[in-house]
Amino acid sequence: MTPLKPVAPGARVALGVAFFVLFFAAWAAATFGGYVSATFLADPATMLREGWSLLAVHGFIKDILVTIWRVLGGFVLAAALGVPLGIAMGAYKPIEAFFEPFVSFARYLPASAFIPLLILWAGTGEAQKLLVIFVGSFFQVVLMVAVTVGNTRRDLVEAAYTLGVTDRGIVRRVLLPSSAPEMAEILRLVLGWAWTYVIVAELIGSSSGIGHMIMDSQALLNTGQIIFGIIVIGFIGLASDFLFKALNRRLFPWSLA
Amino acid sequence: MSAEPFIHLAGVRKVYRRGKTEHAAISDATFDVMAGELVSLVGPSGCGKSTLLKLLAGLHAHDGGEVRIGSGAHSFDPARDVGMVFQAPLLLKWRRILENVLLPAEILGLPMAAARERARALLALVGLSGSEDKYPYELSGGMQQRAAIARSLVHDPKLVLMDEPFGALDALTREKMNLELLRIWKEAGKTIIFVTHGISEAVFLGTRVVVFTAGPARMADNFQIDLPYPRTLDLKTHERFGEYTRRIYKLLGLE
């Protein structure tokens, strides 16, 4: 293999699929072959059967929708507040000096550690789920957006000044558009993290959602359902990632080169 | 042409401070530029020529001396009468070429229909007809730089400032761009200040050359180039061309 040499599109897909196949084959060999006890790890066939019964009998679709709603709610909240603050911090240094130390500190506070506190404050309802996701995403969004906006090429800003752009125009005409693709990438990344936070929030004190189903299944030692739940999360994550990427490509065709 | 200079610089000084140490970027720049001239500022890196250009562009304030742009015959409004070209094209990569060229007109609030027509004409002038709807990344470095030149002219500025605009191009493209620049200058009739560290480029283009030296940064010479326009590459073998370049080499301590 030559380093950094691109792979043909067809071969790329084939290689990607091949690993999935290999993974499932190893799993099937371990379970069907009797190397692993069925109590601890269900085989693929059981997993699919349990998954089907979840969807057909137990109304798992509703849990999935509830979880998706929570992720989107918390994510949109964090983005709606975090992106503008990040832009303000990136563009105006006094604002950055004011917020940056606190945000950097808050960023390291683990969202999961807030769950007991948030349950005290907001109960075990939807508000608490949204808050967990918000706490986990908001500070990350703020910092990463601030860095991206602040890293706009200085010479580009100077050039814009010589073209007559005003101070406020610099933000609107240069800083925002030039960092927009990277901001979209940041949001894509954070949406992935939001999925982790929602499941953590649902594992503790929840009566619906994918995480709740997983906890219930653990009590019943139904590893098939647990694995099915995890795989569903994986596929939703993959789909949302794909959509986000496609949207970015459409919105920012100029940023590819 | 009136005898009053379009640009008058007298004892211009610019100091940069880092902590407590002061560093003179320009110590005593004194020269005049007549309307319609193409003046080359030449010198090594760190001689203050780019700083001087930024003073003229209004990006930085000077610390001493006199900077006057505009004369009785040629009024000057710093907000709309300057066009600038940098070493890098610095196009906004999210805008198509035509939209990039239109940007100054848009910011100054000029009538857009007329500006659009003018932008197309300028793109034709710099040889970019047909690239109006492309994104910058679809163009080569030389083509992007030509778009940047069109952008610097779209609002019909009286003064065009060029900061080593061809420094990043390969030698062959650079020669071509020099010839193009002279053609554009003749057609557009602008006053151009052209900063370069290329000695033969400075002589080849300029009606006048101002030489700066580094360490300490100061202005070393200012003389007329008596070579006829239109200039072609043959000129570089001209005896007087050699004399001028040797004069600059000597000033810069290379002979």
Interface residues (C-beta under 8 A of the other chain):
Chain A: R153 D155 L156 E158 A159 Y161 T162 L163 G164 V165 G169 R173 V174 P177 S178 A180 F252 P253 W254 S255 L256 A257
Chain B: A57 G58 L59 A79 R80 V82 G83 M84 F86 A88 L90 L92 K93 W94 L103 P104 I107 L108 Y135 P136 Y137 E138 R151 H155 L161
